[in-house]
Amino acid sequence: MKQEYTITAYTENQVGLINKIAIMFSRRKISLESFNTSPSEVENIYRFTIVVQESESVIKNLVKQISKIVDVLKVYVNTNDEIIWQQIALYKVPTEIIMKEAKVERLLRTYGANAVVIRNDYTVFESTGQDEEINKLLSELHKYGLIEFVRSSRIAIMKASEGIHKSILELEKNDPTKDPINNEFLSLKSKIFQM
């Protein structure tokens, strides 16, 4: 049975990585509901947040494949119960209606929307929330001449995770490349490499 999953992948910032990950979804004919990438809490480590509707077995196989990409450090998969998530939405509404209709102002306050831009011809409001909240406000604003609407990709934090920061610090602490390599034959190179 299909359900909504959020895949979080921590990666190095490499050219072409988004394409490598996207190909894995397109090969399996999996439609992306949301795709976001941003810097993580660790310098030079990026976080991909991908939302899909799929069965658990398909997701498990997909996560295994994503984990095999060299630039991917760690991949997590979570259901909506296991994460805290939000989206941001922008709504463009005619300013004239907002000024005339007190209902609109109350509605915007009810949904916690804030004015971002106020012009003579339109006003842009932003609100954060989950799909249901954003869609309810969208539905209400259609009644008042909504001009334009846009919603961001999902951003999410796992409830039970310490993030990747601790893991990266452990890796850096145990990095064998930081220890000098002593090669006993380097000082003897003229004797060894003669023809």
Backbone as JSON Lines, residues from 0, in Angstrom:
{"i":0,"aa":"M","n":[0.82,-1.18,0.0],"ca":[0.0,0.0,0.0],"c":[0.88,1.25,0.0]}
{"i":1,"aa":"K","n":[0.55,2.21,-0.85],"ca":[1.33,3.43,-0.95],"c":[1.01,4.36,0.21]}
{"i":2,"aa":"Q","n":[2.04,5.04,0.68],"ca":[1.87,6.05,1.71],"c":[2.94,7.12,1.5]}
{"i":3,"aa":"E","n":[2.8,8.25,2.19],"ca":[3.75,9.34,2.01],"c":[4.99,9.11,2.87]}
{"i":4,"aa":"Y","n":[6.16,9.21,2.24],"ca":[7.44,9.07,2.92],"c":[8.28,10.3,2.65]}
{"i":5,"aa":"T","n":[9.1,10.66,3.65],"ca":[10.07,11.74,3.48],"c":[11.45,11.12,3.55]}
{"i":6,"aa":"I","n":[12.2,11.28,2.49],"ca":[13.57,10.76,2.41],"c":[14.5,11.94,2.66]}
{"i":7,"aa":"T","n":[15.42,11.77,3.61],"ca":[16.4,12.8,3.9],"c":[17.78,12.22,3.6]}
{"i":8,"aa":"A","n":[18.49,12.87,2.68],"ca":[19.83,12.4,2.31],"c":[20.84,13.5,2.6]}
{"i":9,"aa":"Y","n":[21.89,13.15,3.33],"ca":[22.99,14.07,3.59],"c":[24.09,13.76,2.58]}
{"i":10,"aa":"T","n":[24.58,14.8,1.91],"ca":[25.54,14.59,0.83],"c":[26.64,15.63,0.85]}
{"i":11,"aa":"E","n":[27.67,15.33,0.09],"ca":[28.67,16.35,-0.21],"c":[28.1,17.18,-1.37]}
{"i":12,"aa":"N","n":[28.57,18.38,-1.53],"ca":[28.06,19.24,-2.59],"c":[28.86,19.0,-3.88]}
{"i":13,"aa":"Q","n":[28.34,18.15,-4.73],"ca":[29.03,17.8,-5.96],"c":[28.15,18.11,-7.17]}
{"i":14,"aa":"V","n":[28.76,18.57,-8.23],"ca":[28.05,18.85,-9.47],"c":[27.46,17.55,-10.01]}
{"i":15,"aa":"G","n":[26.2,17.58,-10.41],"ca":[25.55,16.42,-11.0],"c":[24.86,15.5,-10.01]}
{"i":16,"aa":"L","n":[24.99,15.77,-8.73],"ca":[24.4,14.89,-7.73],"c":[22.88,14.9,-7.78]}
{"i":17,"aa":"I","n":[22.29,16.07,-7.98],"ca":[20.82,16.14,-8.08],"c":[20.35,15.27,-9.23]}
{"i":18,"aa":"N","n":[21.06,15.32,-10.34],"ca":[20.7,14.51,-11.5],"c":[20.8,13.02,-11.19]}
{"i":19,"aa":"K","n":[21.86,12.6,-10.5],"ca":[22.02,11.18,-10.15],"c":[20.85,10.69,-9.31]}
{"i":20,"aa":"I","n":[20.44,11.52,-8.34],"ca":[19.34,11.14,-7.45],"c":[18.02,11.14,-8.22]}
{"i":21,"aa":"A","n":[17.8,12.16,-9.04],"ca":[16.54,12.26,-9.81],"c":[16.39,11.08,-10.77]}
{"i":22,"aa":"I","n":[17.47,10.63,-11.36],"ca":[17.42,9.49,-12.29],"c":[16.93,8.23,-11.59]}
{"i":23,"aa":"M","n":[17.31,8.06,-10.33],"ca":[16.86,6.88,-9.59],"c":[15.34,6.85,-9.45]}
{"i":24,"aa":"F","n":[14.75,8.01,-9.3],"ca":[13.29,8.09,-9.2],"c":[12.63,7.9,-10.56]}
{"i":25,"aa":"S","n":[13.19,8.53,-11.58],"ca":[12.57,8.43,-12.91],"c":[12.68,7.02,-13.48]}
{"i":26,"aa":"R","n":[13.77,6.31,-13.22],"ca":[13.91,4.92,-13.67],"c":[12.82,4.02,-13.09]}
{"i":27,"aa":"R","n":[12.43,4.32,-11.88],"ca":[11.4,3.52,-11.19],"c":[9.99,4.09,-11.37]}
{"i":28,"aa":"K","n":[9.91,5.16,-12.18],"ca":[8.63,5.83,-12.45],"c":[7.95,6.29,-11.16]}
{"i":29,"aa":"I","n":[8.77,6.87,-10.26],"ca":[8.27,7.4,-8.99],"c":[8.17,8.92,-9.13]}
{"i":30,"aa":"S","n":[6.98,9.43,-8.9],"ca":[6.75,10.86,-8.99],"c":[7.14,11.53,-7.67]}
{"i":31,"aa":"L","n":[7.86,12.65,-7.78],"ca":[8.26,13.39,-6.59],"c":[7.16,14.37,-6.2]}
{"i":32,"aa":"E","n":[6.73,14.31,-4.96],"ca":[5.74,15.25,-4.44],"c":[6.42,16.57,-4.08]}
{"i":33,"aa":"S","n":[7.65,16.47,-3.58],"ca":[8.39,17.64,-3.13],"c":[9.88,17.3,-3.15]}
{"i":34,"aa":"F","n":[10.71,18.29,-3.51],"ca":[12.16,18.08,-3.57],"c":[12.83,19.36,-3.11]}
{"i":35,"aa":"N","n":[13.61,19.28,-2.04],"ca":[14.28,20.46,-1.51],"c":[15.72,20.11,-1.2]}
{"i":36,"aa":"T","n":[16.61,21.03,-1.48],"ca":[18.0,20.85,-1.09],"c":[18.49,22.13,-0.44]}
{"i":37,"aa":"S","n":[19.28,21.96,0.62],"ca":[19.78,23.12,1.36],"c":[21.04,22.72,2.13]}
{"i":38,"aa":"P","n":[21.8,23.72,2.56],"ca":[22.94,23.38,3.44],"c":[22.43,22.77,4.74]}
{"i":39,"aa":"S","n":[23.25,21.91,5.34],"ca":[22.88,21.3,6.63],"c":[23.59,22.04,7.76]}
{"i":40,"aa":"E","n":[23.52,21.49,8.94],"ca":[24.17,22.09,10.09],"c":[25.69,21.93,10.06]}
{"i":41,"aa":"V","n":[26.2,21.12,9.13],"ca":[27.63,20.88,9.0],"c":[28.12,21.56,7.72]}
{"i":42,"aa":"E","n":[29.19,22.3,7.84],"ca":[29.75,23.01,6.68],"c":[30.09,22.03,5.55]}
{"i":43,"aa":"N","n":[29.73,22.41,4.33],"ca":[29.98,21.63,3.11],"c":[29.18,20.33,3.01]}
{"i":44,"aa":"I","n":[28.21,20.13,3.88],"ca":[27.32,18.98,3.8],"c":[25.92,19.52,3.49]}
{"i":45,"aa":"Y","n":[25.28,18.92,2.51],"ca":[23.96,19.38,2.08],"c":[22.9,18.34,2.4]}
{"i":46,"aa":"R","n":[21.69,18.84,2.54],"ca":[20.56,18.0,2.94],"c":[19.52,18.02,1.83]}
{"i":47,"aa":"F","n":[19.17,16.85,1.34],"ca":[18.09,16.69,0.37],"c":[16.86,16.2,1.13]}
{"i":48,"aa":"T","n":[15.74,16.85,0.94],"ca":[14.48,16.4,1.53],"c":[13.54,16.09,0.37]}
{"i":49,"aa":"I","n":[13.17,14.82,0.23],"ca":[12.39,14.35,-0.9],"c":[11.13,13.68,-0.37]}
{"i":50,"aa":"V","n":[9.98,14.09,-0.92],"ca":[8.71,13.51,-0.49],"c":[8.11,12.72,-1.64]}
{"i":51,"aa":"V","n":[7.72,11.48,-1.36],"ca":[7.13,10.6,-2.37],"c":[5.96,9.82,-1.78]}
{"i":52,"aa":"Q","n":[5.06,9.39,-2.65],"ca":[3.97,8.48,-2.28],"c":[4.34,7.13,-2.89]}
{"i":53,"aa":"E","n":[4.66,6.17,-2.05],"ca":[5.09,4.88,-2.58],"c":[4.94,3.8,-1.5]}
{"i":54,"aa":"S","n":[5.1,2.54,-1.9],"ca":[5.02,1.43,-0.95],"c":[6.32,1.32,-0.16]}
{"i":55,"aa":"E","n":[6.26,0.71,1.0],"ca":[7.42,0.59,1.87],"c":[8.56,-0.19,1.21]}
{"i":56,"aa":"S","n":[8.23,-1.28,0.51],"ca":[9.27,-2.1,-0.11],"c":[10.02,-1.33,-1.21]}
{"i":57,"aa":"V","n":[9.29,-0.56,-1.99],"ca":[9.93,0.24,-3.05],"c":[10.84,1.3,-2.42]}
{"i":58,"aa":"I","n":[10.37,1.92,-1.35],"ca":[11.16,2.96,-0.67],"c":[12.43,2.37,-0.09]}
{"i":59,"aa":"K","n":[12.33,1.2,0.54],"ca":[13.52,0.58,1.13],"c":[14.58,0.3,0.06]}
{"i":60,"aa":"N","n":[14.15,-0.23,-1.08],"ca":[15.09,-0.5,-2.17],"c":[15.69,0.8,-2.72]}
{"i":61,"aa":"L","n":[14.87,1.81,-2.86],"ca":[15.33,3.1,-3.37],"c":[16.37,3.71,-2.43]}
{"i":62,"aa":"V","n":[16.13,3.66,-1.14],"ca":[17.06,4.21,-0.16],"c":[18.4,3.47,-0.22]}
{"i":63,"aa":"K","n":[18.36,2.16,-0.41],"ca":[19.6,1.38,-0.55],"c":[20.39,1.86,-1.76]}
{"i":64,"aa":"Q","n":[19.69,2.11,-2.86],"ca":[20.36,2.57,-4.08],"c":[20.94,3.98,-3.9]}
{"i":65,"aa":"I","n":[20.19,4.87,-3.29],"ca":[20.69,6.23,-3.06],"c":[21.92,6.19,-2.16]}
{"i":66,"aa":"S","n":[21.91,5.32,-1.16],"ca":[23.04,5.19,-0.23],"c":[24.33,4.76,-0.92]}
{"i":67,"aa":"K","n":[24.2,4.1,-2.06],"ca":[25.38,3.61,-2.79],"c":[26.09,4.7,-3.58]}
{"i":68,"aa":"I","n":[25.44,5.84,-3.77],"ca":[26.1,6.95,-4.49],"c":[27.26,7.44,-3.64]}
{"i":69,"aa":"V","n":[28.42,7.58,-4.23],"ca":[29.64,7.91,-3.51],"c":[29.51,9.18,-2.67]}
{"i":70,"aa":"D","n":[28.87,10.21,-3.22],"ca":[28.79,11.5,-2.53],"c":[27.72,11.55,-1.43]}
{"i":71,"aa":"V","n":[26.94,10.48,-1.29],"ca":[25.89,10.44,-0.27],"c":[26.47,9.86,1.02]}
{"i":72,"aa":"L","n":[26.33,10.62,2.1],"ca":[26.89,10.2,3.38],"c":[25.92,9.34,4.19]}
{"i":73,"aa":"K","n":[24.64,9.75,4.22],"ca":[23.65,9.04,5.02],"c":[22.26,9.33,4.47]}
{"i":74,"aa":"V","n":[21.39,8.31,4.48],"ca":[20.02,8.47,4.0],"c":[19.07,7.95,5.08]}
{"i":75,"aa":"Y","n":[18.04,8.75,5.35],"ca":[16.99,8.37,6.3],"c":[15.66,8.36,5.56]}
{"i":76,"aa":"V","n":[14.75,7.5,5.99],"ca":[13.4,7.52,5.45],"c":[12.43,7.56,6.64]}
{"i":77,"aa":"N","n":[11.44,8.44,6.54],"ca":[10.51,8.63,7.64],"c":[9.08,8.79,7.14]}
{"i":78,"aa":"T","n":[8.15,8.4,8.0],"ca":[6.74,8.7,7.75],"c":[6.46,10.07,8.36]}
{"i":79,"aa":"N","n":[5.29,10.62,8.09],"ca":[4.95,11.94,8.61],"c":[4.89,11.99,10.13]}
{"i":80,"aa":"D","n":[4.62,10.85,10.78],"ca":[4.57,10.81,12.24],"c":[5.96,10.95,12.87]}
{"i":81,"aa":"E","n":[6.99,10.66,12.1],"ca":[8.36,10.63,12.62],"c":[9.12,11.93,12.38]}
{"i":82,"aa":"I","n":[8.48,12.91,11.76],"ca":[9.16,14.17,11.44],"c":[8.32,15.37,11.85]}
{"i":83,"aa":"I","n":[8.98,16.5,11.94],"ca":[8.32,17.8,12.1],"c":[8.57,18.51,10.78]}
{"i":84,"aa":"W","n":[7.49,18.89,10.1],"ca":[7.68,19.49,8.78],"c":[6.77,20.69,8.55]}
{"i":85,"aa":"Q","n":[7.21,21.52,7.63],"ca":[6.48,22.73,7.27],"c":[6.72,23.05,5.8]}
{"i":86,"aa":"Q","n":[5.84,23.89,5.28],"ca":[6.0,24.49,3.96],"c":[5.67,25.96,4.11]}
{"i":87,"aa":"I","n":[6.1,26.75,3.17],"ca":[5.73,28.15,3.15],"c":[4.91,28.39,1.88]}
{"i":88,"aa":"A","n":[3.91,29.25,1.99],"ca":[3.08,29.57,0.83],"c":[2.96,31.08,0.7]}
{"i":89,"aa":"L","n":[2.9,31.56,-0.53],"ca":[2.68,32.97,-0.82],"c":[1.36,33.1,-1.57]}
{"i":90,"aa":"Y","n":[0.56,34.06,-1.16],"ca":[-0.76,34.31,-1.76],"c":[-0.8,35.76,-2.22]}
{"i":91,"aa":"K","n":[-1.15,36.01,-3.48],"ca":[-1.31,37.37,-3.98],"c":[-2.8,37.65,-4.11]}
{"i":92,"aa":"V","n":[-3.26,38.71,-3.42],"ca":[-4.68,39.05,-3.36],"c":[-4.84,40.53,-3.71]}
{"i":93,"aa":"P","n":[-5.93,40.92,-4.39],"ca":[-6.14,42.34,-4.68],"c":[-6.23,43.16,-3.38]}
{"i":94,"aa":"T","n":[-5.46,44.22,-3.3],"ca":[-5.44,45.06,-2.1],"c":[-6.81,45.68,-1.84]}
{"i":95,"aa":"E","n":[-7.5,46.04,-2.88],"ca":[-8.82,46.67,-2.76],"c":[-9.78,45.8,-1.93]}
{"i":96,"aa":"I","n":[-9.79,44.51,-2.17],"ca":[-10.68,43.59,-1.45],"c":[-10.28,43.5,0.02]}
{"i":97,"aa":"I","n":[-8.99,43.47,0.28],"ca":[-8.51,43.38,1.66],"c":[-8.94,44.62,2.45]}
{"i":98,"aa":"M","n":[-8.87,45.76,1.81],"ca":[-9.24,47.02,2.48],"c":[-10.75,47.09,2.76]}
{"i":99,"aa":"K","n":[-11.56,46.53,1.85],"ca":[-13.02,46.6,1.98],"c":[-13.58,45.52,2.89]}
{"i":100,"aa":"E","n":[-13.02,44.32,2.81],"ca":[-13.58,43.16,3.5],"c":[-12.84,42.88,4.81]}
{"i":101,"aa":"A","n":[-13.49,43.14,5.92],"ca":[-12.9,42.83,7.23],"c":[-12.75,41.32,7.41]}
{"i":102,"aa":"K","n":[-13.61,40.55,6.72],"ca":[-13.56,39.09,6.8],"c":[-12.19,38.57,6.35]}
{"i":103,"aa":"V","n":[-11.66,39.18,5.3],"ca":[-10.38,38.73,4.75],"c":[-9.27,38.95,5.77]}
{"i":104,"aa":"E","n":[-9.29,40.1,6.4],"ca":[-8.27,40.4,7.41],"c":[-8.34,39.41,8.57]}
{"i":105,"aa":"R","n":[-9.56,39.11,9.03],"ca":[-9.73,38.12,10.12],"c":[-9.27,36.73,9.67]}
{"i":106,"aa":"L","n":[-9.61,36.39,8.44],"ca":[-9.21,35.1,7.88],"c":[-7.69,34.96,7.87]}
{"i":107,"aa":"L","n":[-7.01,36.0,7.41],"ca":[-5.55,35.97,7.35],"c":[-4.95,35.86,8.75]}
{"i":108,"aa":"R","n":[-5.54,36.56,9.71],"ca":[-5.06,36.47,11.09],"c":[-5.28,35.07,11.65]}
{"i":109,"aa":"T","n":[-6.43,34.47,11.34],"ca":[-6.74,33.12,11.81],"c":[-5.7,32.12,11.35]}
{"i":110,"aa":"Y","n":[-5.23,32.27,10.12],"ca":[-4.24,31.34,9.56],"c":[-2.81,31.79,9.79]}
{"i":111,"aa":"G","n":[-2.62,32.88,10.53],"ca":[-1.27,33.34,10.85],"c":[-0.51,33.88,9.66]}
{"i":112,"aa":"A","n":[-1.22,34.39,8.65],"ca":[-0.57,34.93,7.45],"c":[-0.04,36.33,7.73]}
{"i":113,"aa":"N","n":[1.11,36.63,7.17],"ca":[1.75,37.94,7.33],"c":[1.88,38.62,5.98]}
{"i":114,"aa":"A","n":[1.7,39.93,5.95],"ca":[1.88,40.69,4.72],"c":[3.37,40.8,4.42]}
{"i":115,"aa":"V","n":[3.72,40.49,3.17],"ca":[5.11,40.56,2.73],"c":[5.3,41.81,1.87]}
{"i":116,"aa":"V","n":[4.34,42.05,0.98],"ca":[4.36,43.21,0.08],"c":[2.96,43.79,0.03]}
{"i":117,"aa":"I","n":[2.86,45.11,0.19],"ca":[1.57,45.78,0.05],"c":[1.74,46.85,-1.02]}
{"i":118,"aa":"R","n":[0.97,46.71,-2.1],"ca":[0.96,47.7,-3.19],"c":[-0.47,48.14,-3.42]}
{"i":119,"aa":"N","n":[-0.65,49.15,-4.24],"ca":[-1.99,49.63,-4.54],"c":[-2.85,48.56,-5.21]}
{"i":120,"aa":"D","n":[-2.23,47.78,-6.12],"ca":[-3.01,46.81,-6.9],"c":[-3.08,45.42,-6.27]}
{"i":121,"aa":"Y","n":[-2.1,45.04,-5.47],"ca":[-2.14,43.72,-4.83],"c":[-1.35,43.71,-3.53]}
{"i":122,"aa":"T","n":[-1.63,42.7,-2.72],"ca":[-0.89,42.45,-1.48],"c":[-0.48,40.98,-1.49]}
{"i":123,"aa":"V","n":[0.75,40.73,-1.07],"ca":[1.25,39.35,-0.98],"c":[1.37,38.97,0.49]}
{"i":124,"aa":"F","n":[0.75,37.84,0.82],"ca":[0.8,37.3,2.17],"c":[1.59,36.0,2.16]}
{"i":125,"aa":"E","n":[2.24,35.72,3.28],"ca":[2.92,34.44,3.42],"c":[2.4,33.75,4.66]}
{"i":126,"aa":"S","n":[2.33,32.42,4.56],"ca":[1.96,31.63,5.74],"c":[2.76,30.35,5.7]}
{"i":127,"aa":"T","n":[2.99,29.79,6.87],"ca":[3.68,28.51,6.96],"c":[2.71,27.5,7.56]}
{"i":128,"aa":"G","n":[2.92,26.26,7.22],"ca":[2.06,25.22,7.75],"c":[2.21,23.95,6.96]}
{"i":129,"aa":"Q","n":[1.25,23.06,7.14],"ca":[1.23,21.81,6.41],"c":[0.17,21.89,5.33]}
{"i":130,"aa":"D","n":[0.11,20.87,4.5],"ca":[-0.78,20.89,3.33],"c":[-2.2,21.33,3.65]}
{"i":131,"aa":"E","n":[-2.76,20.77,4.69],"ca":[-4.16,21.04,5.02],"c":[-4.4,22.52,5.32]}
{"i":132,"aa":"E","n":[-3.52,23.1,6.14],"ca":[-3.66,24.52,6.5],"c":[-3.49,25.43,5.28]}
{"i":133,"aa":"I","n":[-2.48,25.14,4.5],"ca":[-2.2,25.95,3.31],"c":[-3.35,25.84,2.32]}
{"i":134,"aa":"N","n":[-3.85,24.62,2.12],"ca":[-4.96,24.43,1.17],"c":[-6.26,25.09,1.64]}
{"i":135,"aa":"K","n":[-6.52,25.08,2.95],"ca":[-7.72,25.73,3.47],"c":[-7.68,27.23,3.2]}
{"i":136,"aa":"L","n":[-6.54,27.87,3.49],"ca":[-6.42,29.3,3.24],"c":[-6.52,29.58,1.74]}
{"i":137,"aa":"L","n":[-5.93,28.74,0.93],"ca":[-6.01,28.89,-0.52],"c":[-7.47,28.85,-0.97]}
{"i":138,"aa":"S","n":[-8.21,27.89,-0.48],"ca":[-9.62,27.75,-0.83],"c":[-10.41,28.99,-0.42]}
{"i":139,"aa":"E","n":[-10.15,29.51,0.77],"ca":[-10.85,30.7,1.25],"c":[-10.5,31.93,0.41]}
{"i":140,"aa":"L","n":[-9.23,32.08,0.06],"ca":[-8.81,33.28,-0.68],"c":[-9.3,33.27,-2.13]}
{"i":141,"aa":"H","n":[-9.64,32.09,-2.66],"ca":[-10.23,32.03,-4.0],"c":[-11.53,32.84,-4.05]}
{"i":142,"aa":"K","n":[-12.25,32.85,-2.94],"ca":[-13.53,33.57,-2.86],"c":[-13.33,35.08,-2.95]}
{"i":143,"aa":"Y","n":[-12.1,35.54,-2.66],"ca":[-11.83,36.98,-2.63],"c":[-10.9,37.42,-3.77]}
{"i":144,"aa":"G","n":[-10.9,36.68,-4.85],"ca":[-10.16,37.11,-6.03],"c":[-8.67,36.83,-6.0]}
{"i":145,"aa":"L","n":[-8.29,35.69,-5.48],"ca":[-6.87,35.3,-5.44],"c":[-6.26,35.48,-6.83]}
{"i":146,"aa":"I","n":[-5.14,36.17,-6.9],"ca":[-4.46,36.42,-8.18],"c":[-3.43,35.34,-8.47]}
{"i":147,"aa":"E","n":[-2.65,35.0,-7.45],"ca":[-1.55,34.07,-7.66],"c":[-1.26,33.33,-6.36]}
{"i":148,"aa":"F","n":[-0.71,32.11,-6.49],"ca":[-0.37,31.28,-5.34],"c":[0.86,30.45,-5.67]}
{"i":149,"aa":"V","n":[1.74,30.29,-4.69],"ca":[2.9,29.4,-4.84],"c":[3.21,28.79,-3.47]}
{"i":150,"aa":"R","n":[3.64,27.53,-3.51],"ca":[3.98,26.8,-2.28],"c":[5.4,26.25,-2.42]}
{"i":151,"aa":"S","n":[6.14,26.26,-1.32],"ca":[7.51,25.75,-1.33],"c":[7.53,24.23,-1.18]}
{"i":152,"aa":"S","n":[8.7,23.68,-1.33],"ca":[8.92,22.27,-1.02],"c":[8.91,22.09,0.48]}
{"i":153,"aa":"R","n":[8.78,20.87,0.89],"ca":[8.77,20.54,2.32],"c":[10.16,20.69,2.91]}
{"i":154,"aa":"I","n":[10.21,21.22,4.12],"ca":[11.43,21.14,4.93],"c":[11.05,20.35,6.17]}
{"i":155,"aa":"A","n":[11.96,19.5,6.62],"ca":[11.61,18.59,7.71],"c":[12.8,18.32,8.62]}
{"i":156,"aa":"I","n":[12.49,18.07,9.87],"ca":[13.48,17.65,10.86],"c":[12.95,16.36,11.5]}
{"i":157,"aa":"M","n":[13.82,15.38,11.63],"ca":[13.42,14.11,12.23],"c":[13.31,14.25,13.74]}
{"i":158,"aa":"K","n":[12.25,13.71,14.31],"ca":[12.04,13.8,15.75],"c":[13.1,13.02,16.52]}
{"i":159,"aa":"A","n":[13.45,11.83,16.05],"ca":[14.32,10.93,16.82],"c":[15.78,11.0,16.4]}
{"i":160,"aa":"S","n":[16.17,11.97,15.61],"ca":[17.53,12.01,15.1],"c":[18.38,13.05,15.81]}
{"i":161,"aa":"E","n":[19.65,12.75,15.92],"ca":[20.61,13.74,16.43],"c":[21.2,14.53,15.28]}
{"i":162,"aa":"G","n":[20.68,14.31,14.08],"ca":[21.24,14.95,12.91],"c":[22.5,14.23,12.49]}
{"i":163,"aa":"I","n":[23.22,14.82,11.6],"ca":[24.42,14.16,11.09],"c":[25.68,14.76,11.69]}
{"i":164,"aa":"H","n":[25.53,15.85,12.41],"ca":[26.68,16.56,12.95],"c":[27.59,15.65,13.77]}
{"i":165,"aa":"K","n":[27.01,14.9,14.7],"ca":[27.79,14.01,15.57],"c":[28.52,12.93,14.75]}
{"i":166,"aa":"S","n":[27.83,12.37,13.75],"ca":[28.44,11.34,12.9],"c":[29.62,11.9,12.11]}
{"i":167,"aa":"I","n":[29.47,13.11,11.59],"ca":[30.54,13.73,10.81],"c":[31.75,14.01,11.7]}
{"i":168,"aa":"L","n":[31.51,14.49,12.9],"ca":[32.63,14.75,13.82],"c":[33.38,13.47,14.14]}
{"i":169,"aa":"E","n":[32.66,12.36,14.32],"ca":[33.3,11.06,14.56],"c":[34.14,10.63,13.36]}
{"i":170,"aa":"L","n":[33.58,10.8,12.15],"ca":[34.32,10.45,10.95],"c":[35.6,11.28,10.83]}
{"i":171,"aa":"E","n":[35.49,12.58,11.08],"ca":[36.66,13.45,10.99],"c":[37.71,13.08,12.03]}
{"i":172,"aa":"K","n":[37.26,12.7,13.22],"ca":[38.18,12.33,14.29],"c":[38.95,11.05,13.93]}
{"i":173,"aa":"N","n":[38.26,10.13,13.27],"ca":[38.87,8.85,12.91],"c":[39.41,8.81,11.49]}
{"i":174,"aa":"D","n":[39.56,9.96,10.84],"ca":[39.99,10.03,9.45],"c":[41.44,9.58,9.32]}
{"i":175,"aa":"P","n":[41.69,8.48,8.63],"ca":[43.07,7.97,8.52],"c":[43.95,8.85,7.63]}
{"i":176,"aa":"T","n":[43.36,9.68,6.8],"ca":[44.17,10.51,5.9],"c":[44.86,11.65,6.63]}
{"i":177,"aa":"K","n":[44.44,11.95,7.86],"ca":[45.07,13.03,8.62],"c":[46.37,12.58,9.28]}
{"i":178,"aa":"D","n":[46.55,11.29,9.47],"ca":[47.78,10.78,10.07],"c":[48.87,10.73,9.0]}
{"i":179,"aa":"P","n":[50.07,11.19,9.34],"ca":[51.15,11.13,8.34],"c":[51.5,9.67,8.03]}
{"i":180,"aa":"I","n":[51.82,9.44,6.8],"ca":[52.2,8.09,6.38],"c":[53.72,8.03,6.34]}
{"i":181,"aa":"N","n":[54.26,7.13,7.1],"ca":[55.71,6.95,7.12],"c":[56.05,5.76,6.24]}
{"i":182,"aa":"N","n":[56.74,6.05,5.18],"ca":[57.16,5.0,4.26],"c":[58.65,4.8,4.45]}
{"i":183,"aa":"E","n":[59.01,3.63,4.91],"ca":[60.41,3.35,5.22],"c":[61.31,3.34,3.98]}
{"i":184,"aa":"F","n":[60.71,3.24,2.8],"ca":[61.51,3.15,1.58],"c":[61.76,4.5,0.92]}
{"i":185,"aa":"L","n":[61.09,5.57,1.37],"ca":[61.26,6.88,0.75],"c":[62.7,7.38,0.85]}
{"i":186,"aa":"S","n":[63.34,7.14,1.95],"ca":[64.72,7.61,2.1],"c":[65.71,6.76,1.29]}
{"i":187,"aa":"L","n":[65.27,5.61,0.83],"ca":[66.13,4.7,0.07],"c":[65.82,4.71,-1.43]}
{"i":188,"aa":"K","n":[65.1,5.73,-1.9],"ca":[64.61,5.69,-3.28],"c":[65.73,5.61,-4.32]}
{"i":189,"aa":"S","n":[66.89,6.23,-4.06],"ca":[67.95,6.17,-5.06],"c":[68.52,4.75,-5.17]}
{"i":190,"aa":"K","n":[68.49,3.98,-4.11],"ca":[68.99,2.61,-4.14],"c":[67.97,1.64,-4.73]}
{"i":191,"aa":"I","n":[66.7,1.9,-4.47],"ca":[65.65,0.98,-4.89],"c":[65.27,1.19,-6.35]}
{"i":192,"aa":"F","n":[65.16,2.44,-6.76],"ca":[64.66,2.74,-8.11],"c":[65.79,3.01,-9.09]}
{"i":193,"aa":"Q","n":[66.71,2.13,-9.19],"ca":[67.8,2.27,-10.16],"c":[67.62,1.29,-11.28]}
{"i":194,"aa":"M","n":[68.04,1.71,-12.44],"ca":[67.97,0.82,-13.61],"c":[69.32,0.32,-13.97]}
